[in-house]
């Protein structure tokens, strides 16, 4: 692929970073100790000693201690932090990738192109030049700021990024707990790559220690995404299928390793997958009626007999080749483009115009079921009802058309009415702050039971997009309440995590423990005192102003890392990745004052709970200290995220009000303290900030940059500009 063929989207300017003397210094800072200094120098067009001197002048640690795994396991972090700095040519050089690999990653790595805002900013190449006298002075001021706030910056971090790949705490307490009656407990790996992990055995999505810990939490199923054209030698796909033999061999190895822990492996099939223009140029009868113009992708038409033959043959092939594959779950609406009515629209396809959406959804799922059970009758086929409400009430029709030997899985909370801050809404996606199940979910499961189907609840136990950057949120009462509700509803199994929430510990232990058993295992004799604090955290979390757009667009997923801007950037927030300063996009239907007030109540109630827990934590016995210290880190990190979100809302609302400069300055001071607190947590706990599909939302240098950003703004406000 030519670099010019990479997607660009609408033309937008690069983001102004006025807290940096030069853009090339921002580039060095953001990539320091993630990428070798030699590579940074080559990209900048200078030599390594010059880059090291620039780093020294900014207060960075020299020589750099470059972390492992960033290009292979942290590439989303590298892409995100350089998206507004580098043009594609330099970005590819930084990653060491071809244009083809980046194109595939943007398309298939969990909506990365969408997360990046569906546009590549117009960036001029970043090149080194000599600093001006003014820039030298600004750099000296920058270093003074760093040395003031981070006097330990030259010290080695106590825990390296990605250390969790080989080092995870033991899971305690589950052996003697009260067993809950869920047969299937399906989870995603905390450490798994989402893109093309099966192509390289070294990028093991489920390291041995993770399988062991998941088993100890009661997990008996794990999943990973499967792309059929990457697992099956599909002649029409040409080179897109290259490497299928390697992927299948690595999948077989994973199935065999997981079996040792009594864990089954499931594939997530979101098929038939949409394809690009090159594919349809050679396959002119295959295009469907739904097109993603930004990504230049078009659905395959499932009314085309050949499409369905491919789908059947590919699924059958995988289950014939992989001995012991436990099953699949499918999504046939809304995730990626699949059939011609997989999103609103599709009437423009002549073959599908007169067919109902329910017919197409059921047809795709039935072909997959037939292919699997024709080879392996005992394999489980879970049909995920994600967005099966596309055009009115078609759920009954879909379920009535399904094959018998399938299981019906739906989001437990989907459709639940909410009233937070006096604003009426309902759940789309999933939530921990709002406890399920909803009436819609119960109705869906009842339709399945009437057909003799097993029922599966999709839940989040450890975290959600309400705060994805922590391995788990310490709100055990809400999780316990949800599990008890599902037991009472007679649900047969659980999918306990999407790509986030698969950390083997935390709230996941409640799968086989009551709340009191969990609390006594965590705090020992101090559970009675700690329980009040835990309850306050859960109550505070119920104040989260839930809306599906808030989940993805607001700053709670990156917390203090998100920069502040004196003037409006004009950028729209993007999914999970870049909140920018888009208050309208964050709050959606919540009025500004209500939105701000909800995060104030959340953060202040959370802090009150932490204060009680800190007293209890000081009194626990020695054998509980390490796990209670982890609990408190999660609590403090959560506070940093929620409080910073409140402050960012308050800042955007007041930044141009001359009468509130004192308030703005106080916000900046508090943001500095939160960034420093979170930086200290990250230095001792490499799990904080990480999520499987977004990799690290922030590094220590991002949090230090936030301090530079706030100090720069303080000088602007104090100077009256």
N, C-alpha and C positions, 0 to 999 in steps of 0.2 A: 504494500500500500504506500502511496505517496503521502507525505505529511499533509499536503494540501487537502487530502480527502478526509482528514479527521474532522469531526463535527465542530462547528463554531457557534451555531445558534445566532441569536440577534447580536448585533455589534454593541458592545458596552465598554466603557473605559476601564482601565485598571483602577483599583481602589487606592485612594490617596492615603499614605501612611506618614503623616506629618510629624510623628514622634521620632522618626529616623532621620539623621542628617542626610543619608543617601539610600537609594534602593539596594545598592549592592551590599551595604552593611546589614540591612534587613535580611537579605538573602543569606549572608554568612551566619547571622544570629539564628535564624530559623532552621538551618540545616547543620548547625554545629553539633558534633558528636552523634549525628545520625548518618552523615555521609562523610567520607574521608576528605581531609583538607586538600589533598592533591586533586581530587575531582572538582571541588569547589573552585580551586585556582584555575583549573583548565577551562571551566565554564566561563569564568570571569575574564579569561585572557591574561592571566598574570601567573606568578610563581607561588609556590607553597609558603616560603618565608614571608612574603608580603601578606598573604591571607592570615597567617598566624600572628603577624604583628597587628593587623587590623582587629583580630579577635582579642588579643591582649589589651589593646587600647580601649575596647568596649567592656573589659572586665571578665571576659570568658576564660575558662580553664584551658591553659596551653602547657604542654601538648594535649590535644583532644584525646579523650577516651571514647573511641567510636563504638557504639553498641552494635551487637549482632542482630540479625534478623530484619532490619528495617526494610531493605529492598524486597525481601521475600515474604515477610509477614506484616510489615507496616507501611506498605506502598500507598494505601489510601491516605494515611497521615502525610506522607511525603507529597502526594499529589495535592491534597487540600491546602497545605501550608505554602505551596509554590504556585497555586492556580492564578493568583493575582500578581505574581512577580515575574514569571517566566513565560515566554512564548513556547509553543509546542516543541520547537527544535531543542531548546535548552532543557525543557522538562524531560524529554526522552533521553538526553545525555545524562541528566542527573539520575534517572531510573536505570539506565543501561538497557533500555527496551527498544524494540522495533515499533513502528507505527501500528503494525497489525496487532501486536500485543496490547497496546494502549486502547485501540479501537474495541477489541474484544472485552477488555476490562470495563470500559465505559458503558458498553451495551449489556453485559451479562453479570457484572459483579454487583448484584443487589441494587440496581437503579442508580449506580454511581453518577451517570450523566445527569440524572434528575436531581440528585443530591447536590451536585455542583452548580445547580441553577439552570441547566440546559443552555449555557452560553459560556464561551471561553473569552475572558476579557482580552482586550487588545493591548498586549504587553510588548513594549519595546525590549530588545535583548538587554540583559543586565551585564554591563562590562565595568571592569575596574578602571578608575582614573585617580589621579592625585586629589587629595582633599584640599578644599580651599581653607583659608584661615578661619572663616566662620564655621566651616564644618569640623575643623579640628577642635575648636572651642566647644561646639555642641557635643562632640564625641567625648571630650573630657568631662563634660557635665553628665553625660549618660553614664560614664564609668563611676563617677562619684555617687550617682543615684543607686546604681547596682551595689556598690560596696557598702552603702549605708543600709540598704534593706536586706541584702543577702550576704552577710559577712562570711558565710561558709561556702560560698560558690566554688571555691577552689578545692573543696574537699570531695572525695569520692562518694558517690551516692551509696547509701546502705543497701539498696536493692536495685538490680539492673532491670531495665525494661524486658518483658517477656520471660522473666524468671519463672512465672507460673507454668511454663511448658513442662518443667521437670520437677518443680517444687510446689506442692500444694499441702495445706494442713490436713491432718487426719480428720475424718468425719466421725464424730463421737456420738454416743447416745442412741443411735438408731436401733441397735440390736434388742434393747429392752423396751422399746416404745410400743404404743398402741397401734396395731396395724389398721390402716384404713382400707376400705374395700374396693380399690381401683385395680383392675387387672392389668391394664396397660399404663405404663408411665413413660412417655416418650419425650426425649429432651434433645436439644441441640448442644454441641460442644461449646464450652466457653472459649476455647482456643481455636476453633475450626476456621479455616479460610473459606470464603464463600465462592470464590471465582472458579478456578480450575485446579483444585488441590489434588485431585486424583492423578494428575499428569506427572507429579513428582513425588516419589515415595518419601523423600526427606521432609516434605510439607505435610506430615501426618496430621490429618484433622482431629484425630483422637489419640493423643499420646497415652501410653500405658497407665501413667499415674491418673489421668483423667477418667479412663474406663474404670479403674479400681475405685476411685472416689464416687463416681456416679452410681456404681453398684451399691456402695455403702449407704447412699442416700435413697435406695429403693428404686432406682431407675432400671428398667428392663428393656428399653428401646431407645435407639439414637437415630438421628436422621441427618441427611445431607442432600443438597440439591443435585439432581441428575438431569443433564441435558442429553436428550436422545441422540442428537446428531453428533455428539462427542463420544457416545458410548456404543454406537452402531455404525458399521461401514456403509453409510448411505451414499450411494453413487451420485445422486443428484446434488449433494452438498459439496462434492469434490474435496478439496484440501481441508475444508472445515472439520472433516471427520478424522483427519490425521491424528494418530496417537490413541485411537480407540482401544487397541490391544493393551497398551500400557495402563490406561485408565481401568479397564476391566480387571487386569491382574492386581492392581493396587486395591480395587474394591473388594476382590476376593480375599486378599490378605486382611483387610479390615474386618470383613465378616467373620473370618476365622479367629482373629484376635478377640473380637467382641464376644464371640461365643464362649470363650474361656471364662467370661464374667457373667454368663447367663443374660447377655444383652443382645437383642436382635437389631439388625441394621435395616433402616427404611430409606427409600428414595423419595424425595419430593419431586413430583412431576407436574410441571406447569406447561402442558403440551396441547397441541403441536405448537412449537415455538415460532414466533414471527421471524422473518428473514429480511435481508437487505436487498438493495436494488440489483446487485450482481447476480444473486440467486435467481431472481425473477426474470432477468434478461435471458437466462438459459432455460427457464421453466415458465413459459408464458401463460399456461392454463392454471397455475397454482395460486395467484394472488387472491386474497380475500377482500372483504369490504371494510376493514378497519385499518387505518394507517396512522402511524406516529410520524408526522412530518418532520419534527425536530430531529429525531433520531434516524430518520429515513428507513423505517421498518414498516412492514406490511404483514398482516395476518395471513396464514395459510387458510384456504377455504376448505372447510370440512364437509361441504356438500360435494366436493370433488372426491370421487371414489378412490383415486390414487393417494390422496392425502390420508384417508382413513386406512388404506392398506399399509402405507408407510408407518403410521402410528401403531397399528397392530403388530406388524412385523418387528419393529424396533423394540417394543416392550417385550414381546415374546422372546426375542433374541437375548436380551439382557437377563431374563429369568432362566433361560436355558443355560447360559454361560456361567452365571453366578450361583454356586451351590450354597444354599442356606440363606439366601436373601429373604428377610422376614416379611417384606411387603412394601407398600407405597402409601403416600397420601397425595391427593391431587388438589390443585386449585384450577378451576376452569372459568373463573370470572375475575377481571379487574387487575390481577398482578401484572403480568405481561400480556401482550396481545396473543390470543390463541385462535379460537374460532371467530367467525365474522360478527358475532354479537357478544364478544367477550367484554366489550365496553359499550356505553351508549352509542348508538349508531349501527351501522352494518346494513341498513336497508339499501345502500347503494350496490350491494352485491346481488346481481340478478338471480343467482342460484339460491341465495338464502333469504331474499326479501320476504317471501311468503311463509317462511318457516319461523316458528316461535323460538324465542331464546331458550325456553325450557327444553325444547326438542334438541337443540344443538348441545346444550350442557349435558343432558342425559346421554346423548349419543356418544360424545367423546368419552365420558366416564365408562360407559358400557363396553366400548371397544377396548379400553385399558383393562377392565375387569376380565373380559373374555380372554385376552391375551395372557394375562397372569395366571388365571385359574385353569386355563388349558394346559399349562406347564406344571404349575404348583398349586394344587387345590387348597393347601393349608395356608398359603400366604394371605396376609391381611391387606385389604384394599379399603383405605379410609378416604372418604370423599368429604373434603373440607368445603363447607357451605359458604365460604367467604364471598360476600357480595352476590348471593343468589337472589337478591331482591331488586333486579335491574329495572323492570318495567311493571310496576304494580305487584300484585300478589301472585307470583308464579311458583312459589315454593312447593305448594301441593302438587302441581303438575310435574315439576322436576322429580320429586320423590316418587311419584306414582310411576314414572317412566324408568326408574333405575332397576338394575339387575338385583336379584335377591341377596346374593352373597357379598354384600358390602357393609361397611360401617359408616354411620353418619356423624360427622364431627363439625361442631360449630363453636364460635367464640361465645363463651359463657355469658359475657356481659352485653353482647351486641343488642342494641335497641333499648337498653335500660334507660328510663327517663331519669334525668338529673335536675337538681335545682341547687346551684351553688351561687352564693351571693345574690340570690333572688332572680337569677337568670335561668330560664327553663331551656333544657337541651336534652340530648340523648347520646348514648355511647355508640360511636362508630370506632372500630379498632378494638383495643383491649385496655384494661385499666386495673390497677391495684387499689387506687383511692376509692373507686366505686365498686362495691362488692356484688358479684353475681350470685346466681344466674338471673337473667332477665326473663320476662314472660315470652319474648320471641324465641329465645333459646329453648325454653321448656316446650314450646309449641313445636319447634323443629324436631327435637328429640322424640316427642310423642308421635309425630308423623312417621319417623323411622321405626319406632317400636311397633306401630301398627302394621308395618311391613315385615316385622321379625328381625329388624336390624339391631346390631349393637350400637350404643351411643357413646360418643367421646366428646369431652369438653376441652376446648382450647383455652388455657389459662396462662397467666404469668404469675409465678410465685416469688421470684427473686427481685426482679425489677421490670420496668416497662418504659415506654417512651416518656413517661412522666419524670424519669431521671435514669437514663440508660448508661451513664458513664461509671456507675458504681456496680460492683458485682452483685450486691444485694442491698435492699433497703430495709432497715430495721423496723418494720411495721408488722410484727408477727400476728397481732390480733386480727388484722384485716385478712391476712392469708388463711389463718385458722378458721375464721368465720366463713370464708368462701368455700374451703374444703368441706366443712361440716354441711353447708347448704347443698353441695353437690352429692355428698353421701346420702342425704335425705331424699334427693331427687332420683336416686338409684342409677347414677351414671356409671357406665361400665369401665371407662378408661379416661386417661388424661394425656393431653399434650401439654407439658408443663412449661414450655418456652418456645418462642420463636427464635430468631438468631440471637436475641438478647435474653438474658435470664438463665442461661445454662450453667452458671457457676455451681459446682458440686458442693454445696454447703448452704449456709445462711438459712433462708426460709424454706429451702427445699427439704430440709430435715423434717418439716411438719407433715410430709407425706406419710410418715409412720410414727408420729408423736403428737400427743395433745399439746395444747398451748402450755399447760403447766409442766408437762414433761420436758418440753423444749426449754422453758424458762429455768427450770431447776438444773437441767444439764448445762445451760449457759452460765447461770449466776450462782448455782449452788444454794447455800442457805440464805443468800441475799436476794433471791427471786422475789420474795414478798415485798421488799422495798423497791427493787428494780421494776416490778410490774407496773407500778404507777407511772414511772417514766416512760415505759414502752407504750402504755395506753395513751399517754399524751402525744407521743410521736404519731400513733395511728390516728388519733382525733385531729391532729394538726394536718395530716396528709389528706384527710377528707375535705379540707378546704381548697384543695387543688382545683383551679377553674377549668374543668375538663372541657375540651373540645378537640376534635381530631386534628384540626389545623394548629391549635396551640401545642399539641403533642409534638408535632414535627417542626414547627417554625419558631417557637419561643426559645429563649436562651437556657432553659433548665437542663438541657442535655449537655451543655458545655460550661455553664456556670460562669465563674469569674474570668475564664479565658476570653470570652467575647469582648472585643475592643469597644470603646466608647468614642463617639465622634461629635465634635463641636457643632458641625453643620450636617444637615441631613445628607446621607450618601446617595439616596435615590434608588438603592438596591432593594429588591424584594427578597425577603427571607427565603431560603431554600430548605428542602426536606432534611432535617437533622443537622445538616452541615454548617450552614452560614445563617445565623439569625440577623446579622448586621444590626441596623437600628430600626427595623421595620415594625414599629409598634402596632400598626393597623393589621399587619399580617400575623402578629403574635396573638392579639386579643380576639380576633374575629368578631363574634357577636357580643362579647363582653364590653360594656362601656369602659373607657379608660380608667375612671376612678374606681370602678368595681374591680377591674382586673388588678390594678395596683393594690387595692385593699386586700384582695384574696391572698396574694403572695406575701403581704405584710402579716396577715393572720397566720398563714402557714408557717412562715419563718420564725415568728415570735413564739408560737405554740410549740414548734419543734425545739427551739432553744430552751424553753421552760422544761420540756421533757429531758433534754440532755443534762440540765443542771441537776435534776434528781438522780439521773443515771450516773453522773460523775461521782456523786456521794456514795452510791452503792458500789461502783467499780473500785473505789479505794478500799473497800472492806472485804472483797471476795478473797477466798483462800488461794494459796499459791498455785494450786493445780488448775484454777480457773482464769488466772491472770492473762495468759496469752490470748485465749479466745475472747475474753471480755475486752481486751485492748483492741482486737479486730472489730468487735461490735462498736466500740466507741469511735474508731476511725471511720467506719461507715456512717455513723451518726453525725460526726463533725463534718465529714465531706458532704453529706447530704445538706447540712445547714449551709455550707459555703455555696452550694448550687442554688438552693431556694432563696437564700437571702440576697445573693447577687442578682437573681432574676428580678426580685422586687426592686433593688436599687437601680437596675438598668431601666426598668419601666419608669421609675421616678425621675431618673436623669433625662430620658428622652422627653418627658412631659415638661421639664423645667429648664432645659439647657439654653433656651433663648429668652428666658424671662429675667430681665435685669434685676428685678426685685427679689429674686430668689438665689442670688449668687452665693450667699452663705450656705444655703441648703445644698446647692450643687457641690460646693467645696467639701461639705461634710459627707456627701455621697461618695465623692472621689476618695476621701480619706478612708472610708469604710471599705470601699472596693479594694483599695491597696491592702488593707489588713486581711481581707478574705483571700485575695490572691496569694499572699504570703503564707497564710495558714494552709491552704490547699497545696501549695508548693512543698511545704514541709511534710505533708502527708504523703504526697507522691514519692518523695525521696525514700520513704521507708516502706511503701506498699505499691509495688508495680502494677497491681490489679486496678487501682483507682485510675479512671480515665479511659479504660479499655472496654471495647465492645467488639464482638467478632466481625461484623461487617464494616464497621467504621474505623476499626483499629483504634489507635489512641486519639481521643478527642483533643487531648492537649499533652504537652510535655512540660518539664520544669521550665524550659526556656519560654514557652508560651505564657506561663503564669508570671514569669519575670518581665516579659514584654508588656503584660497588662499593667504592671507597676510603672514602667517607663511611660506608657500611654497615659495613665492617670496623672502622674507628676507633670507631664507636658501640658495636659489640659489645665491643671491647677495654675501653672504659670500663666497660661492664656487668660484665665478668668481673673487672676489676681492683677494682671496687667491691664485689665479692662478691654481685652480684645475678644 
